Amino acid sequence: MEKTKEESELSDINSKISLSLANEINRKRFMHHIMTISGITVLLAMSLMALLKGDMVLFLSDLFFALTLGFLLYRIRNVEKIDPIVITTLIIIMFFFLYLFLTWKAEGWSFFWFFTYPIISLFMLGNKKGLLLSLTFLFLAIGCFYILNNYGSLPNYPKGVITRLSFTYLLITFLTYAFEQSRHESENLLQESMDELKDKAIRDGLTGLYNRRYLEEILGLMKRDIHSPPRVITFIMADIDFFKKYNDTYGHQKGDEILRKIAQALQGQIRRKTDYVFRYGGEEFSLLLYGSDEKTTIELCQDILDSLEELNIPHEGSHIGRVSLSLGAVIGHTGQNCHPEDIVKSADDALYEAKESGRNSFVFKKE
């Protein structure tokens, strides 16, 4: 069966997003690589300059932070949960920037590194965690500044520097926050559009039930999932009796109404999230249920027939006098020896027997 336009579009979008920076994990991993590689490069250059100047303290501190970032860069390449490593990296960078700011070791560059922190923290962690970490850095810097200014040694910063620094830092922080908020809203709209497109791809347009392609996907997964414990499944095929005659007598518009009403009746018999109803094609429907035993399956088939009797939709072209269904039901098992196509065929054979026996009935088989 060929893919619909919506399914092809969804497949292409999913493929591109899984490999692109729109994927949140890929984006974080990519940004972490850029941040750590840039940091390692700068730190090694600064450590070399410090060594040439004879500043061994700065040389060793730069080298230590460079090696630490190198280790984190190696670790993030081999783990799936990257947030703990990202947070650790940002905390290390926080203390390194704080060290530069409070010691003036990087001279005029100290402020440059200070103002990059809200950008990288919000980009890496998102608005909630990133804002918390960014503001923590600012308050920590202000606290250390006043403590050292009153009780210790502090570089000779110009008067009012902490006020100007705080204002600029907060401005950058909230501008970055606004940008990230806008990006998240765009991502949410994209995700909603993808979910809507996916739902259209697996739904029948007339009845709103799942379509045959989605059934085939589930059966295919069932066949490939050979390592899971076997599970009992029930598959039911349902066919509207004398549907062609109904269309010829009442018209195709009325026929579409019947399809929708029967779809609602079948859906109304479903009680669990693990049970599915599909429009199999034309006037045929199918039901897939997990964990139903023989007694439950037989009761369900009878309930379906009873629900059609309650609807009591007139049908002059049927000897029954109303719209009715014929059902074929079979119980099988998932697992290593599971052949879903055999289960479907058995249900179809049972449906044929129900048709041959007079319709408006069901035939149950065990696979």
C-alpha positions in Angstrom: 0.0 0.0 0.0 1.4 3.4 -1.0 1.8 6.1 1.5 -0.6 9.0 1.6 0.6 12.6 1.1 0.3 13.3 4.8 2.2 10.1 5.8 5.0 11.0 3.3 5.2 14.5 4.7 5.3 13.3 8.3 8.0 10.7 7.5 10.2 13.3 5.9 9.7 15.8 8.8 10.4 13.2 11.4 13.6 12.1 9.6 14.9 15.6 9.2 14.1 16.6 12.8 15.7 13.5 14.3 19.0 14.4 12.6 18.7 18.2 12.9 19.3 20.7 15.6 15.6 21.1 16.0 15.9 17.9 18.1 16.4 19.1 21.6 19.1 16.5 22.6 21.0 17.0 19.3 20.8 20.8 19.9 22.1 20.6 23.4 24.9 18.1 22.5 26.0 20.3 19.5 26.0 23.5 21.7 27.9 21.7 24.4 30.5 20.6 21.8 30.9 24.2 20.5 31.0 25.6 24.1 33.6 23.1 25.4 35.8 23.1 22.4 35.8 26.9 22.3 36.5 27.0 26.0 39.3 24.5 25.8 40.9 26.4 22.9 40.7 29.7 24.7 41.9 28.2 28.0 44.9 26.6 26.5 45.8 29.8 24.7 45.4 31.8 28.0 47.4 29.2 29.9 50.2 29.5 27.4 50.1 33.3 27.7 50.1 33.0 31.5 53.1 30.7 31.4 55.0 33.1 29.1 54.2 35.9 31.6 55.4 33.7 34.5 51.9 33.6 36.2 51.9 30.0 37.3 48.7 30.4 39.3 46.7 31.5 36.2 48.6 28.9 34.1 47.6 26.0 36.3 44.0 27.2 36.8 43.5 27.6 33.1 45.0 24.2 32.4 42.9 22.6 35.1 39.6 24.0 33.7 40.7 23.1 30.1 41.3 19.5 31.2 38.0 19.4 33.1 36.1 20.6 30.1 37.9 18.0 27.9 36.8 15.2 30.2 33.2 16.5 30.1 33.4 16.7 26.3 34.4 13.1 26.2 31.7 12.0 28.7 28.8 13.6 26.8 29.7 11.7 23.7 29.0 8.4 25.4 25.8 9.0 27.4 22.1 9.5 26.6 21.1 11.7 29.5 23.2 14.8 28.9 21.5 17.3 31.2 23.7 16.3 34.3 26.9 16.8 32.2 25.6 20.1 30.8 24.7 21.4 34.2 28.1 20.3 35.6 29.9 22.1 32.7 27.9 25.3 33.2 28.7 25.3 37.0 32.4 24.8 36.3 32.3 27.6 33.7 30.4 29.8 36.3 33.2 29.4 38.9 35.9 30.0 36.2 34.2 33.2 35.0 33.7 34.3 38.7 37.4 33.7 39.3 38.3 35.8 36.3 36.0 38.6 37.4 37.1 38.7 41.0 40.8 38.5 40.3 41.0 40.6 37.1 43.3 37.8 35.7 41.9 38.2 32.2 42.0 42.0 32.6 39.6 43.7 30.1 38.3 40.3 29.0 36.9 39.6 32.4 33.6 41.4 31.6 33.3 39.8 28.2 33.3 36.3 29.7 30.9 37.4 32.5 28.3 38.6 30.0 28.3 35.5 27.9 27.1 33.3 30.8 23.3 34.1 30.7 23.3 33.4 26.9 25.0 30.0 27.1 23.1 28.9 30.3 19.6 29.8 28.9 20.4 28.3 25.5 21.8 25.1 27.0 19.2 24.5 29.8 16.1 26.4 28.6 14.3 29.2 30.4 13.5 27.6 33.8 16.9 26.0 34.7 18.9 28.5 32.6 17.4 31.5 34.3 17.9 30.0 37.8 21.6 29.3 37.1 22.1 32.6 35.4 20.7 34.6 38.3 22.6 32.5 40.8 25.8 33.5 39.0 24.9 37.2 39.2 23.9 37.1 42.9 27.0 35.0 43.7 29.2 37.6 41.9 27.6 40.5 43.7 27.9 38.8 47.1 31.6 37.9 46.5 32.3 41.4 45.2 31.0 43.2 48.3 32.6 40.7 50.7 36.0 41.1 49.0 35.5 44.8 48.7 34.8 45.2 52.5 36.9 42.4 54.0 39.5 41.4 51.4 41.5 42.4 48.4 39.7 43.3 45.2 41.0 44.7 41.9 40.7 48.4 41.5 37.3 48.5 39.6 35.8 51.9 38.7 33.1 53.3 41.1 29.6 52.0 40.4 30.9 49.1 38.3 28.7 46.5 40.1 25.6 48.5 39.3 26.4 48.9 35.6 27.5 45.2 35.5 24.2 44.0 37.1 22.0 46.1 34.8 23.8 45.0 31.7 23.8 41.4 32.8 20.1 41.4 33.6 19.3 43.1 30.3 21.2 40.3 28.4 19.5 37.7 30.6 16.0 38.8 29.9 16.6 39.5 26.2 17.9 35.9 25.9 15.0 34.7 28.0 12.5 36.4 25.6 14.3 34.8 22.6 14.2 31.3 24.2 10.5 31.8 25.1 9.7 32.7 21.5 11.7 29.6 20.2 9.9 27.3 22.6 6.5 28.6 21.5 7.5 28.0 17.9 8.6 24.5 18.7 5.3 23.8 20.5 3.4 25.1 17.4 5.5 22.8 15.2 4.9 19.8 17.5 1.2 20.5 17.5 1.2 20.6 13.7 3.2 17.4 13.5 0.8 15.7 16.0 -2.1 16.8 13.9 -0.5 15.6 10.7 0.4 12.3 12.3 -3.2 11.8 13.5 -4.5 12.6 10.0 -2.0 10.0 8.6 -3.4 7.2 10.8 -7.1 8.1 10.7 -9.8 7.4 8.2 -11.2 10.7 7.0 -14.8 9.6 6.8 -15.3 7.7 10.1 -12.4 9.1 12.3 -11.3 5.5 13.1 -7.8 4.4 12.7 -7.0 3.3 9.1 -5.7 0.1 7.7 -2.2 1.4 7.3 -2.0 2.0 11.1 -3.3 -1.5 11.7 -0.5 -2.9 9.4 2.0 -0.9 11.4 0.8 -2.4 14.7 0.8 -5.9 13.2 4.3 -5.3 11.8 5.6 -4.2 15.2 3.9 -7.2 16.8 5.7 -9.5 14.4 9.1 -7.9 15.0 8.8 -7.7 18.8 9.9 -11.3 19.4 11.7 -10.7 22.7 8.7 -9.5 24.6 6.6 -12.1 26.6 3.8 -13.6 24.4 0.4 -11.9 24.8 -3.1 -13.0 23.9 -4.7 -10.9 21.2 -8.2 -10.9 19.7 -8.8 -9.8 16.1 -12.3 -9.3 14.8 -13.3 -8.6 11.2 -16.7 -6.9 10.7 -18.6 -6.3 7.4 -21.9 -4.5 6.8 -24.4 -6.9 5.3 -25.7 -6.0 1.8 -24.0 -2.6 1.9 -23.9 -2.3 -1.9 -27.7 -2.8 -2.0 -28.0 -0.1 0.7 -26.1 2.4 -1.4 -28.1 1.5 -4.5 -31.4 2.0 -2.6 -30.7 5.0 -0.4 -27.7 6.7 -2.2 -24.0 7.0 -1.3 -24.5 10.0 1.0 -26.8 7.8 3.2 -24.2 5.0 2.9 -21.5 7.4 4.3 -23.9 8.2 7.2 -24.2 4.4 7.9 -20.4 4.0 8.0 -20.1 6.8 10.5 -22.9 5.4 12.7 -21.4 1.9 12.7 -18.0 3.3 13.4 -19.4 5.1 16.5 -21.2 1.9 17.6 -18.0 -0.1 17.3 -16.0 2.6 19.1 -18.6 2.6 21.9 -17.8 -1.1 22.6 -14.2 -0.3 23.4 -13.4 0.0 27.1 -9.5 0.0 27.2 -6.8 2.1 25.8 -5.1 -1.1 24.5 -8.1 -1.9 22.2 -8.4 -0.5 18.7 -11.0 -0.1 16.1 -10.0 0.3 12.4 -11.8 1.0 9.2 -10.3 -1.8 7.2 -11.6 -0.6 3.9 -14.9 0.0 2.1 -17.7 -1.4 4.4 -15.2 -3.5 6.4 -14.1 -2.8 9.9 -11.7 -4.5 12.3 -11.0 -4.6 16.0 -7.7 -5.5 17.8 -7.8 -6.3 21.5 -5.1 -7.3 23.9 -5.7 -9.9 26.7 -9.3 -10.8 25.8 -10.3 -14.4 26.5 -12.8 -16.5 24.6 -15.7 -15.6 26.9 -15.0 -11.8 26.6 -14.6 -12.0 22.9 -17.9 -13.8 22.4 -19.7 -11.4 24.6 -18.1 -8.5 22.7 -19.3 -9.9 19.4 -22.8 -10.3 20.7 -22.8 -6.8 22.1 -21.8 -5.4 18.7 -24.7 -7.2 17.0 -27.0 -6.0 19.8 -25.9 -2.4 19.3 -26.8 -2.6 15.6 -30.2 -4.0 16.5 -30.8 -1.1 18.9 -29.9 1.4 16.1 -32.6 -0.3 14.0 -31.6 1.4 10.8 -34.0 0.3 8.0 -32.6 -1.6 5.0 -35.1 -2.7 2.4 -32.4 -4.5 0.5 -31.7 -6.9 3.3 -33.8 -9.9 4.3 -33.2 -8.8 7.9 -35.0 -5.6 7.3 -32.4 -3.4 8.9 -28.6 -2.6 8.7 -26.7 -5.5 10.3 -23.1 -6.8 10.6 -21.4 -10.1 10.2 -18.3 -10.8 12.3 -15.4 -13.1 12.3 -13.3 -13.4 15.5 -10.1 -15.2 16.3 -7.8 -15.4 19.3 -4.0 -15.6 18.7 -0.7 -14.9 20.5 2.1 -12.4 19.9 5.7 -13.5 20.3 8.4 -15.4 18.4 6.0 -17.6 16.4 3.5 -14.8 15.8 2.3 -14.4 12.2 -0.2 -11.6 12.3 -1.2 -12.1 8.6 -2.4 -15.6 9.6 -4.5 -14.2 12.4 -6.0 -11.7 10.0 -6.7 -14.4 7.4 -8.3 -16.6 10.1 -10.6 -13.8 11.1 -11.5 -13.1 7.4 -12.3 -16.8 7.0 -14.5 -16.7 10.1 -16.2 -13.6 8.6 -16.9 -15.5 5.4 -18.5 -18.4 7.4 -20.7 -15.9 9.2 -21.8 -14.5 5.8 -22.5 -17.9 4.5 -24.5 -18.9 7.5 -27.1 -16.1 7.0 -25.3 -12.9 8.1 -26.2 -10.8 11.2 -24.1 -13.3 13.2 -20.5 -14.0 14.3 -18.2 -17.0 14.0 -15.4 -17.4 16.6 -12.2 -19.4 16.1 -9.0 -20.1 18.0 -5.7 -19.6 16.2 
